[in-house]
Amino acid sequence: MRGAAWAAFSLLFFANYFPAFRWMVARWDEPASYMSHGWLIPPISAFLLWQRRREIASLPRGPAQASAWGFPVIIVSLLLHLTAGLADVSSLSGLTLVGVLLGFVLLVEGKPTAKAAWFPILFLALMVPPPEFVIDKLNFSLKLMAADIATSLLDLVGLPAIRQGSYMIFGDEKLAVGDVCSGLRSLLALLDLGVLYAYLVRERGRAGVGAALAMAVPAAIVGNGLRIFLVACLVIAFGQAAVFKPLVGSWDLHLFTGAFIFIAAFGCLYLAVWAVDRLSPAVSGREPVPRAEPVQKGVPMTARRQRAWLAASLLALAAAAALSESVLFKQVVQGQTDLARNIPRQLGAWQLVDEQTATPSEVQGLETRDIIKRTYSDGREYMELVVAYIAHSSRKSAHAQEACLRGAGALVGSIGKVSWENGRVNGKLISIDVRDQREWVCYWYKIGDTYTADYLASSLRMFLGGLIGEKIQGASLVRILTPEARGESQARIESRMQDFTHALLPELKKALP
């Protein structure tokens, strides 16, 4: 029965999670991926299981060891998986596969096996890339933090430097600190290695485990700051052309510094555990205290009950697989309206001077065809306007604009909040650098009479409205962009954007629900 159950489970498991696997592989392989190490997680989990194969093989099995708790674990995980499919949130779907797998181990193999295999199973969660809005928030903060560390180190060694947005300026050199220099890739990889290392040294006691976990984040952040400092020193010594010139394949000195610093940061994990061992000699090398197995309470599961739970679990997996294949993760373009085009060509003193058509990727990403991309001018300055109306039947509102700007090749220099029109408009103000040109972007979402830049709140309202059939009037992404003139202050730029917003709001109210 066990063999047949696992065979059926494997087929249904793959059918359920094929969209999530496809998404994960795409994220692992994309250029400048933060999760390229995701390929290593499944083999590591498999190796950890293989290491404990004799111990697991010797554990008792059978209906008496099986746990009925496996069924609710599977059901809850599948419900979250279906919810993720409706909302098209692949990261949540990927995490639920851990619960489904662990629940089935409880039902088929029993609690002793699940207890022995819990870490290799849960470790699979680390192969799931974080959601894009989490990536962007971490990426920006880590980038500025590492750049500030590098700037302080340059000042400390007598090389005056300043950070200006996404650039470090020292002497005659100007070094762009891109998103890939944020250290997020190293942070995610070191966190995974830290978790693995903490598991491997678990017999040294809780102090060693805590030291390995606590050191992962600061080692990655400080290590990346040192890396940027080292790159800056190399640029000062040899020039940017030499530092960024490929030496071996596509690898240049800049990339070699990243590999060196990562190895050094991982060495910090070892040193942290070593230091704990030295400070606590009684713990080091101590044999783990054997724990008595808890006495099983209640009536042991019979073979008949186990078959019933397995059948119910497989039926639930089959139903979820059918839904996954038919209606989930489809990203169907829902918005077929043309409401945004009702926004007039004249907005106060601003006159339309150019209009572009939305690209297929923008239509697919925003799940609507109701998009305008225009450029207005008041005779002196220019303002780019993007408005996308997303119908309430859509499963989500829009991507966080930090992700879109980064995907278009912009370097994000600063992110702030603004409150305009007596607090009616609460937007995000972002400075970006594109080909040495500084530009400023402000965006918000219009939901009825609410104007907010809270991406999660707008997405949740759109998603819940679509699920329960609420007759809400959809949401609109509104984004304005203006270039920064040489020597122009931020206050002057904000004043221009507020002037345009003041002329735009009445027209948004007329044109959009």
Secondary structure in CASP SS format (residue, H / E / C, confidence):
PFRMAT SS
TARGET T0000
AUTHOR 0000-0000-0000
METHOD secondary structure of the structure
MODEL  1
M C 1.00
R H 1.00
G H 1.00
A H 1.00
A H 1.00
W H 1.00
A H 1.00
A H 1.00
F H 1.00
S H 1.00
L H 1.00
L H 1.00
F H 1.00
F H 1.00
A H 1.00
N H 1.00
Y H 1.00
F H 1.00
P H 1.00
A H 1.00
F H 1.00
R H 1.00
W H 1.00
M H 1.00
V H 1.00
A H 1.00
R H 1.00
W H 1.00
D H 1.00
E C 1.00
P C 1.00
A C 1.00
S C 1.00
Y C 1.00
M C 1.00
S H 1.00
H H 1.00
G H 1.00
W H 1.00
L H 1.00
I H 1.00
P H 1.00
P H 1.00
I H 1.00
S H 1.00
A H 1.00
F H 1.00
L H 1.00
L H 1.00
W H 1.00
Q H 1.00
R C 1.00
R H 1.00
R H 1.00
E H 1.00
I H 1.00
A H 1.00
S C 1.00
L C 1.00
P C 1.00
R C 1.00
G C 1.00
P C 1.00
A C 1.00
Q C 1.00
A C 1.00
S C 1.00
A C 1.00
W C 1.00
G H 1.00
F H 1.00
P H 1.00
V H 1.00
I H 1.00
I H 1.00
V H 1.00
S H 1.00
L H 1.00
L H 1.00
L H 1.00
H H 1.00
L H 1.00
T H 1.00
A H 1.00
G H 1.00
L H 1.00
A H 1.00
D C 1.00
V C 1.00
S H 1.00
S H 1.00
L H 1.00
S H 1.00
G H 1.00
L H 1.00
T H 1.00
L H 1.00
V H 1.00
G H 1.00
V H 1.00
L H 1.00
L H 1.00
G H 1.00
F H 1.00
V H 1.00
L H 1.00
L H 1.00
V H 1.00
E C 1.00
G C 1.00
K H 1.00
P H 1.00
T H 1.00
A H 1.00
K H 1.00
A H 1.00
A H 1.00
W H 1.00
F H 1.00
P H 1.00
I H 1.00
L H 1.00
F H 1.00
L H 1.00
A H 1.00
L H 1.00
M H 1.00
V C 1.00
P C 1.00
P C 1.00
P C 1.00
E H 1.00
F H 1.00
V H 1.00
I H 1.00
D H 1.00
K H 1.00
L H 1.00
N H 1.00
F H 1.00
S H 1.00
L H 1.00
K H 1.00
L H 1.00
M H 1.00
A H 1.00
A H 1.00
D H 1.00
I H 1.00
A H 1.00
T H 1.00
S H 1.00
L H 1.00
L H 1.00
D H 1.00
L H 1.00
V C 1.00
G C 1.00
L C 1.00
P C 1.00
A E 1.00
I E 1.00
R E 1.00
Q E 1.00
G C 1.00
S C 1.00
Y E 1.00
M E 1.00
I E 1.00
F E 1.00
G C 1.00
D C 1.00
E E 1.00
K E 1.00
L E 1.00
A E 1.00
V C 1.00
G C 1.00
D H 1.00
V H 1.00
C H 1.00
S C 1.00
G C 1.00
L H 1.00
R H 1.00
S H 1.00
L H 1.00
L H 1.00
A H 1.00
L H 1.00
L H 1.00
D H 1.00
L H 1.00
G H 1.00
V H 1.00
L H 1.00
Y H 1.00
A H 1.00
Y H 1.00
L H 1.00
V C 1.00
R H 1.00
E H 1.00
R H 1.00
G C 1.00
R H 1.00
A H 1.00
G H 1.00
V H 1.00
G H 1.00
A H 1.00
A H 1.00
L H 1.00
A H 1.00
M H 1.00
A H 1.00
V H 1.00
P H 1.00
A H 1.00
A H 1.00
I H 1.00
V H 1.00
G H 1.00
N H 1.00
G H 1.00
L H 1.00
R H 1.00
I H 1.00
F H 1.00
L H 1.00
V H 1.00
A H 1.00
C H 1.00
L H 1.00
V H 1.00
I H 1.00
A H 1.00
F H 1.00
G C 1.00
Q H 1.00
A H 1.00
A H 1.00
V H 1.00
F C 1.00
K C 1.00
P C 1.00
L C 1.00
V E 1.00
G C 1.00
S C 1.00
W E 1.00
D C 1.00
L H 1.00
H H 1.00
L H 1.00
F H 1.00
T H 1.00
G H 1.00
A H 1.00
F H 1.00
I H 1.00
F H 1.00
I H 1.00
A H 1.00
A H 1.00
F H 1.00
G H 1.00
C H 1.00
L H 1.00
Y H 1.00
L H 1.00
A H 1.00
V H 1.00
W H 1.00
A H 1.00
V H 1.00
D H 1.00
R H 1.00
L H 1.00
S C 1.00
P C 1.00
A C 1.00
V C 1.00
S C 1.00
G C 1.00
R C 1.00
E C 1.00
P C 1.00
V C 1.00
P C 1.00
R C 1.00
A C 1.00
E C 1.00
P C 1.00
V C 1.00
Q C 1.00
K C 1.00
G C 1.00
V C 1.00
P C 1.00
M C 1.00
T C 1.00
A H 1.00
R H 1.00
R H 1.00
Q H 1.00
R H 1.00
A H 1.00
W H 1.00
L H 1.00
A H 1.00
A H 1.00
S H 1.00
L H 1.00
L H 1.00
A H 1.00
L H 1.00
A H 1.00
A H 1.00
A H 1.00
A H 1.00
A H 1.00
L H 1.00
S H 1.00
E H 1.00
S H 1.00
V C 1.00
L C 1.00
F C 1.00
K C 1.00
Q C 1.00
V C 1.00
V C 1.00
Q C 1.00
G E 1.00
Q C 1.00
T C 1.00
D C 1.00
L C 1.00
A H 1.00
R H 1.00
N H 1.00
I C 1.00
P C 1.00
R C 1.00
Q E 1.00
L E 1.00
G C 1.00
A C 1.00
W E 1.00
Q E 1.00
L E 1.00
V E 1.00
D E 1.00
E E 1.00
Q E 1.00
T C 1.00
A C 1.00
T C 1.00
P H 1.00
S H 1.00
E H 1.00
V H 1.00
Q H 1.00
G H 1.00
L H 1.00
E C 1.00
T E 1.00
R C 1.00
D C 1.00
I E 1.00
I E 1.00
K E 1.00
R E 1.00
T E 1.00
Y E 1.00
S E 1.00
D C 1.00
G C 1.00
R C 1.00
E C 1.00
Y E 1.00
M E 1.00
E E 1.00
L E 1.00
V E 1.00
V E 1.00
A E 1.00
Y E 1.00
I E 1.00
A C 1.00
H C 1.00
S C 1.00
S C 1.00
R C 1.00
K C 1.00
S C 1.00
A C 1.00
H C 1.00
A C 1.00
Q H 1.00
E H 1.00
A H 1.00
C H 1.00
L H 1.00
R H 1.00
G H 1.00
A C 1.00
G C 1.00
A C 1.00
L E 1.00
V E 1.00
G E 1.00
S E 1.00
I E 1.00
G E 1.00
K E 1.00
V E 1.00
S E 1.00
W E 1.00
E C 1.00
N C 1.00
G C 1.00
R C 1.00
V E 1.00
N E 1.00
G E 1.00
K E 1.00
L E 1.00
I E 1.00
S E 1.00
I E 1.00
D E 1.00
V E 1.00
R C 1.00
D C 1.00
Q E 1.00
R E 1.00
E E 1.00
W E 1.00
V E 1.00
C E 1.00
Y E 1.00
W E 1.00
Y E 1.00
K E 1.00
I E 1.00
G C 1.00
D C 1.00
T E 1.00
Y E 1.00
T E 1.00
A C 1.00
D C 1.00
Y H 1.00
L H 1.00
A H 1.00
S H 1.00
S H 1.00
L H 1.00
R H 1.00
M H 1.00
F H 1.00
L H 1.00
G H 1.00
G H 1.00
L H 1.00
I H 1.00
G C 1.00
E C 1.00
K C 1.00
I C 1.00
Q C 1.00
G C 1.00
A E 1.00
S E 1.00
L E 1.00
V E 1.00
R E 1.00
I E 1.00
L E 1.00
T E 1.00
P E 1.00
E C 1.00
A C 1.00
R C 1.00
G C 1.00
E C 1.00
S C 1.00
Q H 1.00
A H 1.00
R H 1.00
I H 1.00
E H 1.00
S H 1.00
R H 1.00
M H 1.00
Q H 1.00
D H 1.00
F H 1.00
T H 1.00
H H 1.00
A H 1.00
L H 1.00
L H 1.00
P H 1.00
E H 1.00
L H 1.00
K H 1.00
K H 1.00
A H 1.00
L C 1.00
P C 1.00
END
